[in-house]
Amino acid sequence: GADAACADWLDPLPRGEAVQISCTMAPVEGLGPRHLHFAPTRLALGVGAARNCPPDELWRLVEGVLAEAGASPFAVHSVNTIDVKADEPAVLALAHRLGVPLRLFPASALEAEAPRLANPSAVVMAEVGCHGVAEGAALLQAGPTGRLLVEKRKSANATAALAIADAAPEALAGRPRGRLSVVGIGPGQAAWRTPEVSRILSEADELVGYGFYIDLLGPLAAGKPRADFDLGGEEARCRHALERAAEGRNVALVCSGDAGIYAMASLVFELLDRPPERGGVSLAARRVEVTVAPGITALQAAAARAGAPIGHDFCAISLSDLLTPRADILRRLRAAAEGDFVIAFYNPVSRRRRTLLAEAREILLEHRPPDTPVILARSLGRPDETVRTVDLGDLSVDDVDMMTLVLVGAARTRRLELAEGTRVYTPRGYERKLAGGEGADPDGKGDAA
């Protein structure tokens, strides 16, 4: 093929007719198990798009540019654009469809390419601070010896240009779109950490979180840049993680338990939702990719250690009144008590807050018997873990600290003595169903669970 010289790594292979390898940047027909295509990745695609440009419109424009160049999509090594388009859905969809990285450039870098542009635009300069996005981004990525293969082409909402370099790049110019992964590492031990979270942590450029939680990662955190924050610095922690990702980094924000349950995921989205005048993050931070990876919660871990206390309807209530008015907490407590939910109390006490748990006990005793099982699970998954069961009537604030999850059974929750010790479970109603009592399915069709 035309680019066989770019495939000298094929030289040691034995010659023969068994397999044909076409070495060219042009499209190749008739590919299959005996006909392969090697396309040297020397092409840099530059694009621009109006806000909310339809993805299909940009794709059709790029298809036309590639056809005009006589180039295969496999010869494109990157999609390139201005950094303010880091979150443009059409651009993201294009990079995904081509299966190549997206690289971003500031307006100042693109403007430095103005002398090489074939179609400089004063309108574009007024809009984004440079005379050309598609051509400038393609040329920047192709390097100083690169040249335009296809000048800027336009549709109603998009632009595209194609540049060719002397050789495939060893490293890409520009920066990637930043990513913030909010991860839940579980209550403590590594065995409870999901494979997805472990992968995200291993791939992250840096870690942000409460220092104790990062320490729990052990070898996964070794050698990685980290930003440790104290308890109480939640907003500063999330803001720092977002702004670091805004610079093109792959950042992991580390939470214990599950990242979405009384943890940092909600605050991250809140900061993204706030306008700048109310303490929101920078525009660059609003363009980063944000993902949330689940983890095993303290509630799940406590329930598993104790048996199956959340086998029926349950809820979680935080007893911390730092962010939630005390009156709202008490209102939710009364509703959960009257509804006979199994209740998990997060943040049950602190050094200064000692009365809400006692009030919760008295409210619950109005609706369930004093011998209702209460599980006190402390430091789950860690060397000093303790799990014990007490009666609701005997629950004492002095038995609980900040590291304890309190799990209160419903009126129907039961204890079972086994060789391994006491187990607590909440029956879902199968015995009543078998007896044909209230709640039985008259058709005999139980749900899938």
C-alpha positions in Angstrom: 0.0 0.0 0.0 0.9 3.7 -0.2 2.1 3.8 3.4 4.0 0.5 3.6 7.1 2.4 4.6 5.3 3.3 7.9 4.8 -0.4 8.7 8.4 -1.5 8.8 7.5 -3.5 11.9 5.9 -6.0 9.5 9.3 -6.7 7.8 10.2 -9.7 10.0 7.0 -11.5 9.1 7.3 -14.3 6.6 6.1 -13.5 3.1 3.2 -15.4 1.6 -0.4 -15.2 0.3 -2.2 -16.3 3.4 -2.9 -12.8 4.7 -3.0 -9.5 2.8 -2.2 -6.3 4.8 -3.1 -3.0 3.1 -0.9 -0.2 4.5 -2.6 3.1 3.6 -4.5 6.0 5.2 -7.2 5.6 2.5 -10.3 3.5 3.0 -9.9 -0.1 2.1 -12.7 -2.4 0.7 -13.0 -6.1 1.2 -11.5 -6.4 4.7 -11.9 -9.7 6.5 -10.0 -12.4 8.2 -7.5 -12.7 5.3 -7.4 -9.0 4.5 -6.3 -6.5 7.2 -5.9 -2.8 7.1 -3.0 -0.9 8.8 -3.8 2.9 8.7 -0.9 5.1 10.0 -2.5 7.5 12.5 -1.1 10.7 11.1 -4.3 12.7 10.9 -5.5 15.3 13.4 -9.1 16.3 13.3 -10.0 19.8 14.4 -13.7 20.7 15.1 -15.8 23.5 16.4 -19.5 23.4 17.3 -22.2 25.8 18.4 -23.7 25.0 21.8 -26.0 21.9 21.6 -25.1 21.2 18.0 -26.8 17.9 17.0 -24.2 15.1 17.2 -25.4 13.7 13.8 -24.7 17.0 12.1 -21.1 17.1 13.3 -20.6 13.5 12.4 -22.0 14.0 8.8 -19.6 17.0 8.5 -16.6 15.0 9.6 -17.6 12.1 7.2 -17.6 14.6 4.4 -14.1 16.0 5.4 -12.7 12.5 5.5 -14.2 11.6 2.1 -12.8 14.8 0.6 -9.3 13.8 1.9 -9.7 10.2 0.8 -8.9 9.2 4.4 -10.1 6.4 6.5 -11.4 7.2 10.0 -8.8 4.7 11.3 -6.1 7.2 10.3 -7.4 9.8 12.7 -5.5 9.8 16.0 -7.4 12.5 17.9 -10.3 15.0 18.0 -9.1 18.5 18.9 -11.0 21.7 19.8 -11.0 24.7 22.1 -11.2 24.1 25.9 -14.5 25.8 26.3 -16.0 22.9 24.3 -14.8 20.3 26.8 -18.4 19.4 27.6 -20.0 19.8 24.2 -22.1 16.7 23.7 -21.6 16.5 19.9 -17.8 16.8 20.3 -17.8 14.1 23.0 -19.9 11.8 20.9 -17.6 12.3 17.9 -14.5 11.3 19.8 -16.3 8.3 21.2 -17.6 7.2 17.8 -14.1 7.5 16.3 -12.6 5.8 19.3 -9.9 8.4 19.7 -8.9 10.8 22.5 -10.2 14.3 22.8 -7.6 17.0 23.2 -8.3 20.6 24.3 -6.5 23.9 23.7 -6.9 27.3 25.2 -7.8 30.2 23.0 -4.3 31.7 23.4 -2.6 28.6 22.0 -5.0 28.5 19.1 -4.4 32.1 18.3 -0.7 31.4 18.0 -1.6 29.4 15.0 -3.3 32.3 13.3 -0.5 32.8 10.7 -1.0 29.3 9.4 -4.8 29.4 9.2 -6.4 29.2 5.7 -9.6 30.8 6.9 -9.1 33.2 9.8 -12.4 34.6 11.1 -12.9 37.9 12.9 -16.3 36.6 14.1 -14.7 33.6 15.7 -12.1 35.9 17.3 -14.9 38.0 18.8 -16.7 34.9 20.1 -13.9 32.8 21.6 -10.6 34.8 21.5 -8.9 33.2 18.5 -9.2 33.5 14.7 -10.0 29.8 14.1 -10.9 26.7 16.2 -11.1 23.8 13.7 -8.0 24.7 11.6 -6.0 25.9 14.6 -6.7 22.9 16.7 -5.9 20.5 13.9 -2.6 22.3 13.1 -1.6 22.5 16.8 -2.0 18.8 17.1 -0.2 18.1 13.8 2.8 20.1 15.0 5.0 22.7 13.4 5.7 20.7 10.3 2.1 19.6 9.9 -0.2 21.0 7.2 -3.9 21.3 6.4 -5.1 18.4 4.3 -8.7 19.7 4.3 -9.4 23.4 5.2 -12.3 24.4 7.4 -15.6 23.0 6.2 -18.8 24.3 7.7 -22.4 23.2 8.4 -25.1 25.2 10.1 -23.7 24.5 13.6 -20.3 23.0 13.2 -16.9 23.3 11.6 -14.2 20.7 10.8 -10.7 20.6 9.4 -8.1 17.9 8.9 -4.3 18.2 9.3 -1.6 15.7 8.5 1.7 15.2 10.4 4.9 13.8 9.1 4.5 10.8 11.3 2.1 9.3 13.9 2.7 11.3 17.2 4.4 9.6 20.1 2.4 11.8 22.5 -0.6 14.1 22.0 -0.5 17.8 22.5 -3.2 19.6 24.5 -4.9 18.3 27.6 -7.7 15.8 28.0 -11.1 16.6 29.4 -10.8 16.4 33.2 -12.5 13.7 35.1 -13.7 13.6 38.7 -14.7 10.1 40.0 -16.5 10.2 43.3 -15.8 6.7 44.8 -17.1 4.9 47.8 -14.4 2.6 49.3 -16.7 0.8 51.7 -16.5 0.9 55.5 -12.9 -0.3 55.8 -11.4 -3.5 54.6 -10.1 -3.8 51.1 -12.1 -7.0 50.5 -15.3 -4.9 50.6 -14.0 -2.5 47.9 -15.5 -3.1 44.5 -13.3 -3.9 41.5 -14.7 -0.8 39.7 -13.5 1.5 42.6 -10.1 -0.2 42.7 -9.6 0.3 39.0 -10.6 4.0 39.2 -8.2 4.5 42.1 -5.4 2.8 40.3 -5.9 4.9 37.2 -6.4 8.3 39.0 -3.7 10.9 38.6 -4.3 12.1 42.2 -6.5 11.5 45.2 -8.6 13.9 47.3 -10.3 13.1 50.6 -10.3 12.9 54.3 -6.8 11.8 55.2 -7.9 8.8 57.2 -10.0 7.5 54.3 -7.1 7.8 51.9 -4.9 6.0 54.4 -7.3 3.1 54.4 -6.5 2.5 50.7 -3.0 1.2 51.6 -1.0 0.2 48.5 -3.5 1.8 46.1 -2.6 5.2 47.4 1.2 4.7 47.5 3.1 7.1 45.4 0.1 9.1 44.2 -0.3 12.8 44.7 -2.9 13.4 47.4 -4.8 16.3 49.0 -5.8 15.5 52.6 -8.6 17.4 54.2 -9.8 17.3 57.8 -13.3 16.4 58.9 -15.5 19.5 58.5 -13.8 20.5 55.3 -16.3 18.9 53.0 -17.0 21.8 50.7 -13.4 22.8 50.4 -12.6 19.1 49.6 -15.1 18.8 46.8 -14.2 22.3 45.4 -10.5 21.4 45.3 -11.3 18.1 43.5 -13.4 19.8 40.9 -10.9 22.5 40.2 -8.0 20.0 39.9 -10.1 18.0 37.4 -10.8 21.3 35.5 -7.0 21.4 34.7 -7.3 18.1 32.8 -6.5 15.7 35.6 -8.1 12.4 36.4 -9.1 12.9 40.1 -10.6 10.5 42.5 -12.6 11.9 45.5 -12.4 9.3 48.2 -15.4 8.6 50.4 -16.0 5.9 53.0 -19.0 3.6 52.5 -21.0 4.7 49.5 -20.2 8.0 47.8 -23.9 8.9 47.5 -25.1 8.1 51.0 -24.2 10.9 53.5 -21.0 11.5 51.5 -19.5 13.8 48.9 -21.4 12.9 45.7 -24.3 15.1 46.5 -22.1 18.1 47.4 -20.2 17.8 44.2 -23.4 18.1 42.2 -24.6 20.9 44.4 -21.4 22.9 43.7 -21.9 22.3 40.0 -25.5 23.5 40.2 -24.7 26.7 42.2 -24.1 29.9 40.3 -20.7 31.5 40.8 -22.3 34.4 42.9 -23.5 31.8 45.4 -20.2 30.0 45.8 -20.3 27.7 42.7 -17.2 26.4 41.0 -15.4 27.8 38.0 -16.7 27.5 34.4 -13.8 25.1 33.7 -14.8 22.9 36.6 -18.4 22.8 35.3 -17.1 21.2 32.1 -15.4 18.1 33.7 -16.7 14.6 33.5 -18.2 13.5 36.8 -18.9 9.9 37.6 -20.0 8.2 40.8 -18.9 4.7 41.7 -20.9 2.9 44.5 -19.5 1.2 47.5 -20.7 -1.0 50.3 -22.4 1.1 52.9 -22.1 0.9 56.7 -25.8 0.0 56.7 -25.2 -3.0 54.5 -22.1 -4.1 56.4 -23.8 -3.8 59.8 -26.8 -5.8 58.5 -24.7 -8.5 57.0 -22.6 -8.9 60.2 -25.8 -9.1 62.3 -27.8 -11.4 60.0 -30.6 -9.9 57.8 -32.3 -7.1 59.7 -33.1 -5.1 56.6 -34.9 -8.0 54.9 -38.0 -5.8 54.8 -38.6 -2.1 54.5 -36.0 0.2 56.0 -34.7 3.7 56.0 -31.7 5.7 57.0 -31.7 8.9 59.1 -28.7 11.1 60.0 -29.0 12.5 63.6 -26.5 15.2 62.8 -28.1 18.7 63.1 -25.2 20.5 61.5 -26.9 20.7 58.1 -30.4 19.5 58.9 -32.7 21.4 61.3 -33.4 19.5 64.5 -37.2 19.8 63.9 -36.9 18.1 60.5 -34.9 15.2 62.1 -37.6 14.7 64.8 -40.4 14.8 62.2 -38.7 12.1 60.1 -38.1 10.1 63.2 -41.7 10.1 64.1 -42.8 9.2 60.6 -40.3 6.3 60.4 -41.3 5.1 63.9 -45.0 5.1 63.0 -44.3 3.4 59.7 -42.5 0.6 61.5 -39.4 0.8 59.3 -36.1 -0.8 60.3 -34.0 2.4 60.9 -30.3 3.0 60.4 -29.0 6.0 62.4 -25.9 7.6 60.8 -24.0 10.1 62.9 -25.8 9.1 66.0 -23.8 11.2 68.5 -20.8 13.6 68.6 -18.9 15.2 71.4 -21.3 18.0 71.7 -24.5 16.3 70.4 -25.7 13.7 72.9 -29.5 14.1 73.2 -31.0 13.3 69.8 -30.3 9.5 70.1 -32.0 9.5 73.5 -35.0 11.3 72.0 -35.1 8.9 69.1 -35.2 6.0 71.5 -38.2 7.5 73.4 -40.1 8.1 70.1 -39.4 4.6 68.9 -40.6 3.1 72.2 -44.0 4.7 71.6 -44.4 2.4 68.5 -42.4 -0.8 69.2 -41.7 -3.0 72.2 -38.7 -2.4 74.5 -37.1 -5.8 73.5 -36.8 -4.7 69.9 -33.3 -5.6 68.8 -30.8 -2.8 68.2 -27.5 -3.5 66.5 -24.5 -1.3 67.5 -21.9 -1.7 64.8 -18.6 0.1 65.3 -15.5 0.4 63.0 -16.9 -2.1 60.5 -14.3 -3.8 58.4 -11.4 -2.6 60.5 -9.2 -4.3 63.1 -11.2 -2.9 66.1 -14.6 -3.8 64.7 -17.3 -4.6 67.2 -20.9 -5.7 66.6 -23.4 -6.3 69.4 -27.1 -6.4 69.9 -29.0 -4.7 72.8 -32.7 -4.1 73.5 -34.3 -0.8 72.5 -35.3 -0.2 76.0 -31.7 -0.6 77.2 -30.1 1.6 74.5 -27.7 4.1 76.1 -26.1 7.1 74.5 -22.9 6.1 76.3 -22.8 2.9 74.3 -22.4 4.8 71.0 -19.7 7.1 69.5 -19.1 8.8 66.2 -17.8 5.5 64.6 -21.0 3.6 65.5 -23.9 2.8 63.2 -27.1 2.2 65.1 -29.5 -0.2 63.4 -32.9 -0.4 65.1 -35.2 -3.3 64.2 -38.9 -3.1 63.4 -41.7 -4.5 65.6 -41.5 -7.8 63.7 -37.6 -8.1 63.7 -36.5 -11.2 65.5 -33.5 -12.8 67.2 -32.2 -16.2 66.4 -29.6 -18.1 68.5 -27.2 -20.1 66.4 -23.9 -21.8 67.1 -22.1 -18.7 65.8 -24.1 -16.4 68.1 -27.1 -14.3 68.0 -28.5 -13.4 64.5 -31.1 -10.7 63.9 -33.5 -10.8 60.9 -36.7 -9.1 59.8 -39.1 -11.6 58.1 -40.6 -10.3 54.9 -43.9 -12.2 55.3 -43.3 -15.5 53.5 -44.8 -17.5 56.5 -48.0 -15.5 56.4 -48.1 -16.0 52.6 -47.8 -19.7 53.0 -50.6 -19.7 55.5 -52.8 -17.7 53.1 -53.1 -14.9 55.5 -53.3 -11.1 55.0 -50.9 -10.0 52.3 -50.9 -13.4 50.5 -50.8 -13.4 46.8 -54.1 -14.9 45.7 -52.7 -16.0 42.3 -49.7 -17.6 44.0 -47.4 -15.3 41.9 -44.7 -14.0 44.2 -42.5 -11.2 43.1 -39.1 -12.0 41.5 -37.3 -11.1 44.7 
